[in-house]
Amino acid sequence: MTLYFEDFPVGFVHETEAREISREAILSFAGEWDPQPFHLDEAAAEQTIYGGLIASGWHTLVTAFRLWYDSGLWAEASMGSPGLENIRWIRPVRPGDCLRVRAEVTASKASDSRPDRGRMTVKSEVFNQKDELVAEYSGIHLMRRRPAD
């Protein structure tokens, strides 16, 4: 079912399914995009303030985005995003952690100049399997409005 801009009022909340972050996924992502030792080398990571291997914060964010996207709620009406705000990494994500997202629409405005779209801000809170907040950010989404019949 396709949902449109009008279907996401301020206060709309959706919680995603969970996804496990494997050691292999952490190493693969870090090797490509964030090759800091605490993301790539378990022995080196043990000597850091993290005390072991952790996922890149960017890996955590793209996983959260994918979980929200895979919900299927807004994928067909999405027109992209002009950016993110208020990104915070709160706790390290470790191999075997299972992440889920609680997404809440915090702002919504129909476009005055382009009647086919609106803009919504969604605060995403990322939790691990212990219900600990590990990251949060607000994404701005451009969304198609419901077509006229």
HELIX and SHEET records of a PDB file:
HELIX    1   1 PHE A    5  ASP A    7  5                                   3    
HELIX    2   2 ARG A   23  TRP A   33  1                                  11    
HELIX    3   3 PRO A   37  LEU A   40  1                                   4    
HELIX    4   4 GLU A   42  GLU A   46  1                                   5    
HELIX    5   5 GLY A   57  ASP A   70  1                                  14    
HELIX    6   6 ALA A   75  ALA A   77  5                                   3    
SHEET    1   A 3 VAL A  13  GLU A  15  0                                        
SHEET    2   A 3 CYS A  98  ALA A 110 -1                                        
SHEET    3   A 3 ARG A  19  GLU A  20 -1                                        
SHEET    1   B 5 VAL A  13  GLU A  15  0                                        
SHEET    2   B 5 CYS A  98  ALA A 110 -1                                        
SHEET    3   B 5 ARG A 117  PHE A 127 -1                                        
SHEET    4   B 5 LEU A 133  ARG A 144 -1                                        
SHEET    5   B 5 GLY A  83  TRP A  89 -1                                        
END                                                                             
